[in-house]
Every structure is written in C-alpha cells, then in structure tokens.
C-alpha cells in the first residue's frame, strides 16, 4: 500500500511545523506505543469510522466526505490485517498513523477527522472495544475448559481417587468430583468475564480531553454504532476511569487463570512419580539438557505461573493510578501491562482444553492409594446415623482409627448422598449453567456480527 506516509504528517500531531523534535525525547515520550497499538489498531480504525459518521450527522462532514473517509478506513484496516501496511516507528502511535493515512489519501478532508475528539477519548474507546473482544475470548476459552472438564467428569463420575486436605489423605473421592469442580469453576469464570464485559460496555468518545467539546456531537449515535449501550456522560470521569476499567478486565482474566493455576498445581502433583495418578500428553512435556531420563511437565509449570503475569499487570497499573483527577501522561503506562497480560493469559487458557482432553488416568493406582484409615469419617457418620451423638462418634473412631470398617472406595462414594457429593454430583445442573452461559455468549456475538 504505497504512498501511505507523508513525512510531513508523520511528526507528532502537536508539534509546531518549524520546531524540530528531539529524537531521544520523542522516543521516550512515545515509549512502546506504536508497537502496542498494533493490537488496538483495528479497534481505533472502527471507532474513527463511527466518529466520522457522527461528524457527518451534525453537518461537519458532507455525505461524500463521510463515504470517502469510511472507504479509506476500510482499506487501511484491510491493509493492516493482510500485512501490506505495517504500523511501525514512522508514526508516533496508531492514532497518528490513521490521521496521516487519511490526510495523505484525502487531503483537506482527512485533516477534518480529528474534529471534536482528543487522543484521550480516542484511546479510551479503542481500549473499550479491545476489552469487549478480549473478554469474549476469555469467556469462550473458559467455557471450552468447562466443557471438556465436565465431559470427562461424566465419563469417570464414579472412578475412585484419594481426596486430600492439607496434602494429606482425607477421604475417598472421585475423578467426577475433582473434574466437576473445575467444570463449575470455569463456568463461573465465563459468567464473570461476561458481566465484566457488560459493565465495561460504555462509550467515552465525544468527551474530548476531559471537559467536553464545543460541538453538538451525536454521542448517542456513535455509541450505538460501536455497540456500546451506555455512555459515560461526565468527561472528567472518562479520564479518571483510565486504568480503573483495565483493572476490572484483568480481574476477570485472573479468575480463570487462578483456576488454571490450581489445576496445574494438582497435575504437578498427580503426574509425579510419588503419585503417578495421571500421565500428561507427550506434547506437554520436555526433556532435560543433561539428564536423559527426565520427562519434565514444563507446560503445566508455565500454566501455573500465568496468573502471576495478570497479578503483576494489576499491581503495575494500580501503582500508576496514584494521580489527581484529569489526564496525565503517566496513564500511557497502563497500556503495556494490560496488553501483555491479556495476550499471555489467553495463550495459557487456549492450552488447557487439549491438556484435559488428552490426560490419561491410572485408575488402579488411584484406587490403591485409598487406604483403610480414609474410611474413618464414614464410620463416624455411620455411628451418628445410628443415634450416637456425632462428637462422641468422632472421638470413638479417632481413638482407634483401625476400627473403621473395611469399606470399599465405591461404597464410600455411593454413601456420600448430600447434593453435590460423590453419590449426587449434580453434573447435569452444572451442564445447564454451561449451556446457559454459552447461549448468552453466542447471542452477544450474533448481535455484534449483525451490526457490522
């Protein structure tokens, strides 16, 4: 896509034409913005197109100018996606690249695109659209993990395995209970991501640099076109919400990653030679550079660490937000940790479904690890059911754990009849919630596709 850049237009948009910009200071000011903006660029283009149409509705652009601008924005979007346009250090950031392209292609018309907006509300709306998309991805990934967890729980619902507290053997449990727990957790995570997405679905565009604009902008129409159902009315709050909304989105991502961390921890233990309950898919292990015998669970160890990236991003952003009201250039620093954590977290989530699908359980070894003392709780509850006060039954069994009957793991599982217990896992209820969350996500995506 030759001829996109006019060198006169690629300098900072605020620079005076006769003033040379100090290169070292310019690099520091821009930071990594132009690289980071590659992830935001399609959303920035989409918001710019909606803004141009809004300008047309209040008579600041003619219908022909709106049509020309929309066509050039579509062309730029396509060129960016197919690689024929590269957002690089010719530009200060993605915003200036869009304006430079429109000015190069449309001349005076292109120079009108920034009427009534600031780069402050421009980056805010691009981030909102980006977060809508990424939280949908978090939801889809979480539901995929929930689905495979639930399917495997249904297939092995009554297969015994030891249950642990404090990493000590406690009572007989089952694969169905263990994996059913992760299924329900990831359904919750998907629901949390969806509710966070809905809370973030507010449009900041049209508030300028935090004090409103001297034009009757069609903010409602622009928000509708961007599928953001609510407006942030107060311009000052728009500026003050920078970073706040990013923290909320990272919080939703973190919910899924915390469950990934717990799952990875379990698998780190269960795949060790000391447990040997589970064998990992070969693709999820590596060898040692020195020890020929090693088969290392590197992938699950890195999955275990993924939550730390999101936690670190939250800490970094929260540290930046110690600011008074209004926009401050410090806020530029919130972009990097947000994008990095979202990118890394989604990559981690994408690996978990295949991992769970291809795990191999050693049923015999898991059953053999259920030792007689693990039936002590069953014995105490049997005595209580027969009329002995529970605390007396507890003490009697504790005094001589060997008195616990020679039960079987299967009988122990069938005796746990409380709703959600091993005899009544309520997997169908979890599946019902999963399907409800999946339908809600599909409806949101269908509505989005219908308006594009």
N, C-alpha and C positions, 0 to 999 in steps of 0.2 A: 504494500500500500504506500507507494512512493509519494513524496511531497506532502507528508502529514505535518512536518515540522517546519515552521518559520523560525529561524534562530532569534529573530527579534521578539517573538512571542513566547519563547521558552524560558526567559528570565523570570524571577519571582514576579507575581502579578502586582505586588505592592511597590515594586522598585520604580524609582524615577528614571526616565529614559536616559538621562545624561549621567546617572550615577553608576559606576562600576561596583558590582557586588563582590566583596572579599570572599575568595573561593573557600578558604578554611572556615570562615564564619558561616557561609552558606551551607557547607557540608554539615556543620554542627546543628544548624537550625533545621535542616531537612531530616537529619538522622537517617533512619531506615524507611522513611515514609514512602518513598517511591517503590521500594520492594514490597513493603507491607500492603500497599494499596493495590497490588495485583490481585489480592483476594477480595478486595472491596470494589474493584473497578466495574464489574458488570452491574452491581447494585447502584453505584454512583451514576452510571450511564442511565439506568432505569429511572432514577429519581430526577435526573436532569431533564429527561424527556417529559416526565409528568409536570415539572416546573415550567417548561417551555409551553406546554399546552395551557397551563394555568395563566401564563402571561398573555396568551392569545385570547383567553376568555375575558380578560379585562382590557383588551384593546392595545396592549403594549407590543404585541407582535401581530402581524397580519396572518390570515389563514395560510397564505402561500409561504410565509416565513416559518410558521409552525410546521407545515408539511416538509419543507426543506430541512429544517433542523432535526425533525424526527427521523427523516431518511438518513441523514448523516450520522446520527447517533446509533441507528440500527447498523449502519455499515461499520462504524467503529467497533461496536460490540461484536459483530461477526468477525472482523479482522483480528480482534484481541483473542477471541476463542479459537480461531484456526491458526494463530501464531504469526500471521502476516504483519500484525502490529505488536510491538514489544514495548511495554511500559518500563523505561529504563532511566538512567540518570541524565538524559536530555531534559527531563522535567523535574520540577520541584516536588510534585506529587501527582496523584491521579486527577485531582481537580483541575490543575493547570494543564494537564495533558488533554482533557476534554475540551476546555476552553480554547486551547491552542489549535486543536483539530478543527473545531467549528469555525474559528476565525480564519484559518488557512483555507478552508473549503468554501466558506460563505461570506467572507469579508466582513463588512459592517454588520450584517445580520448576526454573525457569530459572536460579535462583541456584545450583543444585547443579552446573551444567555444568563449572565450573572445578575441581571437587574432584579433587585428585591431579595437577594439572598446573600448570606455570608458563608465563608468556608466553614464557620462554626455549625450552622444548621445543616449545611451540605454534608459534612462528615457524620453528623449525628443521624441523619436519615439513612445514609448508606450503611451505617453500623446497625441501625434498627432492622433494615431489610436483611442484612447479613445474618443477624442473630435469629430472625424468624426462620431463615433457611437452615441454619446450623442446629437450632433446637428441634426442628423437624427431623433432621438426621439423627440427633441423639435419641429421639423418640422411636424412630424406625429401628435403629440398632438395638435399643433396649428391648423392644418387642420381639425382635428376632432371637435375642438371647433367651427371653422368657419362653418363647415358643419351643425352642429345642430343649430347654430345661424341663418344661412341662411334658413334652413328648417322651423324653427319657424317664421322667418320674413315673409316668403312666405305665411304661413298659416294665419298670422294675419297682413297682409300688410296694411289693411285699418282700423284696430281697433284703435279708438282714445285713446290717453293718453295725459296728460299735457306735454308740453315741458318747460324746465326750463333754465334760465340763472341766475347766482349768487344765486342759490337755490330759486329763486322767480319765480312764474308762469309767463310765457312769451307768448307763442303761442300754439295753438293746435298742437300736434304731433301724432305719431302712434307707435304701437309696431313694425311695419315693419321698420320704420325709426330707432328706437332705436336698435333693434337687428341686422338690416342690417349694422349699423355702426360697431358693434363688429365683424360681419362676415368679413367685408372688412379689419378691423384691424388685425385679426388673419391670414388672407391670406397674408397680408404684413409681418407679423411676421415670417410665414413659409418661405416666399421667402428670408427674411433677414437671417434666420438661414441657408438656403441652400447656399446663396452666401458667408456667413462666412465660412461654411464648405469647400467650394471650395477654398477659399483663404488660409485656413489652411492646405490644402492637399499638403504639402511639406515634403520631406524626409530629415531629418537631419543625418540619420545613415551613418557612414563612415567618419565622420569629427573628431572623437576621442574627445579629451579633449579641442578642440578649435584651433588646429594648424595643422590638417591633420595627416595622418598616413604614415609610411614608407612602404606602400604596394600598389600595383595597384588594389585596391578594385573595385569590379564591383558595383559601387553605383547605376548606372542606372538600372541594372538588379534587384537589391534588391528593389529599389523604385517601379519598375514595378510590382514586385511580391506582394508588400504591397498596390498596387492600389493608390499610391501617385504619381500623374502625373508630379510633378515638384520637382526638387531638390533644397535644399538650398546649394549653392555652397560654400559660404565662411564660413569656420569653426568658425571664430570669431563671425560672425552674428548668427550662430546657438546658441552659448552660450548667446549672447545678446538678442535673441528672447525669451528666457525662461521668462515666465511671461507676455510678450507682447501678445503672442498668446492666453494665458489663459484669459487675459483681454478682448480680442476680442470675445472669445466664451461666456464669461459671459455677454458681451454686447448684444449678440444675445438672450441669455436666458432672459435677463432683458426686452427686448422688449415685449416678451409675458407676462411676469409677471407684467409689468406696466399696460397692458390691463386687466389682471386678477384683479389687484388692483382697477382699475376704475369700472369694472363690480361689484366687491364685494362691493365697496362703494355705487353704485346705489342700489344694492339689500339690503344693510344695511338700506338704507332709505325707499325703497319701501315696505319692509316687516314689517316696524314698524307700530304700531297701528295708528300713526298720518297719515300715507299714506295708508297702507293696500291695496296696489295695487297687491301685489304678496304674494303667500304662498310658503314657501320653502318645499322641500321634507322632510319628517319626519326624515330621516336618517341624515340630515344635521343640525339638531338642538339638543340641550341638555337641561336638566333641571337644576334647581338650587339646591344646597345642603341645602338651607334654605327656599326658597320661593316656595311653591307648585304650584303657578300659572305661574311660568316662563317657557318660551319656547325660549331659547337663540339661536341666529344664530352663534354659535361658529365656525362652519366650514368656513363660509364666512368671519368671522373676522380674522381667521388664514390665509385664502387665501389672504386677504387684506395685511397681514404682510409678505407674502412670498417674495415680491420684496426686502424687507429690507435685507434679507439674501444674495441675489445676490449683492446688493449695498455694504453691509458690506464686502463681499469677494473681490470685486473690490478695495475697499479702503485699505484692508489689503495687497493685492498683490501689489498695486501701492506704498504703503509705503515701502515694501521690495525692490522694484526696484531702489531705490536711490543708485546705485552702479556704479563703473567704469566698463570698458569692461572686458570680461572674466567670467569664472565661479567662483562663491563664494558660500560658504555653506549656506549663508542666503537664497538662492533660494530654498532650501529644504522646506522653509516655505510657498511657493506658492501652494504646493500640497494640503494641508489640506483645505484651504478655497475654492479652486476650486471644489474639490470633494464634499465637504459638500453642497455648493450652487447648484451644478448640481443635486445632489441626491434630495435635498429638493424641488428645483424648478420643477423637473419632477414629483414628487409626487403631488405637487399642481396642475399642469396642468392636470394630469390624473383625477382629481376630477371634473373638470369644465364641461366636456361634459355631464355627468349624471345629474349634477345640472341643467343645462339649459334645458335638455330634460324633466325633471320632474317638472319644475316650473309650478305653477297654477296662472293664471292671473284673477283678479276680473274686468271683462270688465265694468260692470255697475259702479263700484266705480271710475275707471279711467275716464270714460266719465263724471261722475257727477262732477269731480274735475276741469273740463274745464269751467271756469266762464266767464260771458259776456265780461269783460274788456280784456280778452285774444284775442278777435277779433279786437282790435284796429288797429293792423298792417294791417289786411285785409282791414279795412275801409280806412286807409291812402293810400294803394296801389290801391284800387278801385277809389279813387278820382284822383290819379296820372294818372291812365289809362284813365280816362275821360278828362284829359287835365290840371288839376291843378298841378302847379309845386310841386314836392314831398315835398320840405321843407315847403311850405305853407300848404299842406295837412297834413303833420306831426303835425304842430303847431295847426291846427284847431281841429284835433282829440285829441291831448294832452290836449287842453283847456277844452274839455268836453268828456272824455272817454265814458260817458254814451250814446253819440250819435252813438257809434259803433252799427251797425245793429245787430238784434237778430239772428245772424247766427247760423248754426249748426256745430258741430265738423266735421261731414262728409263732408259738403260743403266746409269748410275751408281747409280740406286735399285735396279735389279734385281741389281746386283753385291753389295749390302750384305746378305749372307745370314746373318749372325750372328743367333741367336734374339732377336727384338725389333727387329732392324734394319729398314731400309726395305723389304727384299725378304721379310721374315718378321715382320710386325708383331705377331703373336700377339694380334690383336684378339679372337679367339674366347676366349682364356684370360681376357682382361680382362672380356669379357661374362659368362663363367661366374662370376667373382667378384662381378660386379654382381648377377647373379640370386641368388646365394647370400646376399648382404647384404640384398637386397630381401625374400627369403623370411623371413630371420631377423627383419626389422623387422615384416613382416606378422604373423608368429607372435606377436610381443610385443604388437602392437596387438589381435590377436584374443583373446589371453588376458586382456588388460585389459578389453576390451568384455564378455567372458563373465562377469567377476566384478562388473561394475557393476550 
